[in-house]
Amino acid sequence: MIGVFDSGVGGLSVLASLRRALPRADLLYYADTARLPFGSRSPALIRRFAREAGEKFRLFGVDFLQVACGTVSAVGLDEIAAAAHCPVSGVILPVVERIASDGKRRVLILSTEATANSRAYETALAEKIPGVATLSLGCPLFVSLVECGFCAKNDPALLSLVGRTLLPGQTFFPDSVLLGCTHFRRLSPLIAQLFPGVPLYDCGEAAASALTASAEGQAERGEGKLRVLVSDGPERFRRTAERVAGLFGVTVEEVPQDE
């Protein structure tokens, strides 16, 4: 069974990609919605959340864990891996490798504040692309916008808000935009309007592709089962998942924090 972890609905894009590519894989998605958003928390608290999530996945009995949260991938990947007792992959290296293979050299990184402060993407890019120029922008409102379902590409007010946040990136003149949080994929039509002709690299999509390539043989032994768990608000999560991710007909279970 493959586990997928995120703070909220952002990682559902990873889940959807895995379901399409590995239809026989048994999947378990767990969102720690009680602590959303992670990106404004301190590194110590994020690492604690990561350990506790890893312990849950160990109890769930997953064989492999895909961390779909950019913040945990940047700050708490070692902690969640140690607690989960199974192979764990984050979202940073797959997207960095894709950008490097495409020869990009001016990368605008959009992420949560905690991820931006960690400089995890900058470090990984510098290792893969000598002389790379990067600009990292923490976008604290973006996760909340997506969780509330504000993703319409034709909303002038929303485009204005996103544009004000990304104004420093427009004067950077990037040749690529790295979406360093899986929630941000839902805002990609708006972001693309602000950077016409500049390719967007989604960390979640790259991670799902990498996992699909490595897990295809193992996943064929499954039955295609899907289980979705949250730490708070299962009905709210189900409605949001339908609205922003098109995930219909799925039962969402609550797993309290004290279990």
C-alpha positions in Angstrom: 0.0 0.0 0.0 1.2 3.5 -0.9 0.6 6.3 1.6 0.2 9.9 0.5 0.5 12.7 3.1 -0.3 16.4 3.0 -1.7 19.0 5.4 -4.9 19.4 3.3 -6.3 19.1 -0.2 -3.1 20.1 -2.1 -1.7 16.5 -2.2 -4.9 15.3 -3.9 -3.3 16.1 -7.2 -0.6 13.6 -6.4 -3.2 11.1 -5.4 -5.1 11.6 -8.6 -2.0 11.1 -10.7 -1.1 7.9 -8.8 -4.6 6.5 -9.3 -4.5 7.1 -13.0 -1.0 5.7 -13.5 -1.3 2.8 -11.0 -4.9 1.7 -11.1 -4.3 -1.5 -9.1 -2.3 0.2 -6.4 -3.8 0.4 -2.9 -3.6 4.0 -1.8 -4.1 5.7 1.6 -4.3 9.5 1.8 -4.0 11.2 5.1 -4.4 15.0 5.6 -3.5 16.6 8.9 -6.3 19.2 8.5 -6.4 19.9 12.2 -3.0 21.7 11.9 -3.4 23.3 8.5 -1.6 25.3 7.3 1.9 24.0 8.1 3.8 26.7 6.2 3.4 29.4 8.9 4.6 27.1 11.7 8.1 27.0 13.3 10.5 24.3 12.1 10.4 22.6 15.4 6.6 22.3 15.3 6.6 21.1 11.7 9.1 18.4 12.6 6.8 17.3 15.5 3.9 17.2 13.1 6.0 15.1 10.7 7.0 12.6 13.4 3.4 12.2 14.5 2.2 11.7 10.9 4.9 9.1 10.3 3.8 7.2 13.4 0.2 7.1 12.0 1.4 5.8 8.6 3.4 3.1 10.5 0.2 2.0 12.2 -1.7 2.1 8.9 0.9 -0.4 7.5 2.0 1.4 4.3 4.8 0.0 2.3 5.9 3.3 0.8 5.1 6.9 1.8 4.9 9.8 -0.6 5.1 13.1 1.2 3.0 15.5 -0.9 3.6 18.4 1.5 6.4 20.8 0.3 6.8 22.2 3.8 7.4 18.7 5.4 9.6 17.7 2.4 11.8 20.8 3.2 11.8 20.8 7.0 10.7 17.4 8.3 11.4 14.6 5.8 13.9 12.8 8.0 11.5 12.9 11.0 8.6 11.5 9.1 10.8 8.8 7.5 12.2 7.7 10.8 8.7 7.4 12.3 7.0 5.7 9.4 9.6 2.8 9.2 9.2 2.5 5.4 10.8 4.2 2.3 9.8 7.8 2.0 10.0 10.3 -0.8 9.4 14.1 -0.8 8.5 16.5 -3.5 11.8 18.5 -3.8 14.3 16.3 -5.7 12.0 15.1 -8.5 11.0 18.6 -9.6 14.6 19.9 -9.3 15.9 17.1 -11.5 13.2 17.9 -14.1 14.2 21.6 -14.1 17.8 20.7 -14.4 17.2 18.3 -17.3 15.4 21.1 -19.2 18.4 23.4 -18.9 16.7 26.1 -16.9 18.9 28.7 -15.1 16.6 31.4 -13.7 14.2 29.7 -11.4 11.4 31.5 -9.5 10.4 29.4 -6.5 7.0 29.8 -5.0 6.4 28.0 -1.7 5.2 28.5 1.9 7.1 30.7 4.2 8.6 27.8 6.2 9.9 26.2 2.9 11.3 29.5 1.7 13.1 30.0 5.0 14.6 26.5 4.8 16.2 27.3 1.4 15.8 23.6 0.6 14.8 24.2 -3.0 17.7 26.7 -3.5 20.2 24.2 -2.1 18.9 21.3 -4.3 18.9 23.5 -7.4 22.5 24.7 -6.8 23.7 21.2 -6.5 22.1 20.2 -9.8 22.6 23.4 -11.8 26.0 25.2 -11.1 25.5 28.9 -11.4 21.7 28.8 -11.2 19.9 32.1 -10.3 17.0 31.7 -8.0 14.4 33.9 -6.3 12.3 32.4 -3.6 8.9 33.9 -2.6 6.9 32.7 0.4 3.2 32.9 -0.4 1.4 32.6 2.9 -2.1 33.2 1.5 -2.0 30.7 -1.3 -2.7 27.6 0.8 -5.7 29.2 2.5 -7.1 30.4 -0.8 -7.0 26.8 -2.2 -8.4 25.3 0.9 -11.3 27.7 0.7 -11.9 26.9 -2.9 -10.8 30.3 -4.4 -9.1 29.1 -7.5 -11.2 30.5 -10.4 -8.9 31.6 -13.2 -11.4 34.3 -14.4 -11.7 36.1 -11.0 -10.1 39.6 -11.4 -9.9 40.2 -7.7 -8.1 36.9 -7.2 -5.7 37.6 -10.1 -4.9 41.0 -8.6 -4.2 39.4 -5.2 -1.9 36.7 -6.7 -0.3 39.3 -8.9 0.6 41.6 -5.9 2.1 38.6 -4.1 4.2 37.6 -7.1 5.3 41.1 -8.3 8.9 40.7 -7.2 9.0 37.5 -9.3 7.9 39.3 -12.4 10.8 41.7 -12.3 13.2 38.7 -11.8 12.4 37.6 -15.4 12.5 33.8 -14.7 12.8 31.2 -17.3 10.9 28.8 -15.1 8.5 28.9 -12.2 8.7 26.2 -9.6 5.5 25.5 -7.7 7.0 24.3 -4.5 3.7 23.5 -2.6 1.2 21.0 -4.0 -1.6 23.4 -3.2 -0.3 25.9 -5.7 -1.2 23.7 -8.6 -4.8 24.9 -8.2 -3.6 28.4 -8.8 -1.5 27.6 -11.8 -3.9 29.1 -14.4 -3.6 32.5 -12.6 0.1 32.2 -12.1 0.6 31.4 -15.8 -1.3 34.6 -16.8 1.4 36.5 -14.8 4.3 34.7 -16.5 3.2 34.2 -20.1 5.4 31.7 -22.0 7.3 30.7 -18.8 6.9 27.0 -18.0 5.5 26.0 -14.6 7.0 23.1 -12.8 4.7 21.5 -10.3 6.5 19.6 -7.4 3.6 17.3 -6.9 3.3 16.2 -10.5 7.0 15.6 -10.7 6.9 13.5 -7.5 4.0 11.4 -8.7 5.8 10.7 -12.0 8.9 9.6 -10.2 7.0 7.4 -7.8 5.0 5.8 -10.7 8.2 4.9 -12.4 9.7 3.3 -9.3 6.6 1.6 -7.9 4.9 0.2 -11.0 5.8 -3.4 -10.4 5.0 -3.4 -6.7 1.7 -1.6 -7.2 0.4 -4.2 -9.6 -0.1 -6.5 -6.6 -2.8 -4.3 -5.1 -6.6 -4.2 -5.6 -7.1 -0.5 -6.4 -8.4 0.3 -3.0 -8.5 3.9 -1.8 -8.9 5.2 1.8 -9.0 8.9 2.7 -8.3 10.0 6.3 -8.2 13.5 7.9 -7.4 14.6 11.4 -10.4 17.1 11.5 -13.5 18.0 9.5 -14.1 15.0 7.3 -17.3 16.4 5.7 -15.7 19.8 5.1 -12.7 18.1 3.5 -15.0 15.9 1.3 -16.8 19.0 0.0 -13.5 20.8 -0.7 -12.1 17.8 -2.4 -15.1 17.6 -4.7 -15.0 21.3 -5.4 -11.3 21.8 -6.1 -10.0 18.3 -7.0 -13.0 16.6 -8.6 -12.8 13.8 -6.1 -16.4 12.4 -5.9 -18.0 9.5 -4.2 -15.2 8.9 -1.7 -15.8 8.4 2.0 -13.6 10.6 4.2 -12.8 9.2 7.7 -11.6 11.2 10.7 -8.6 10.0 12.7 -8.4 12.0 15.9 -5.0 13.3 17.0 -4.9 11.4 20.2 -5.1 8.0 18.4 
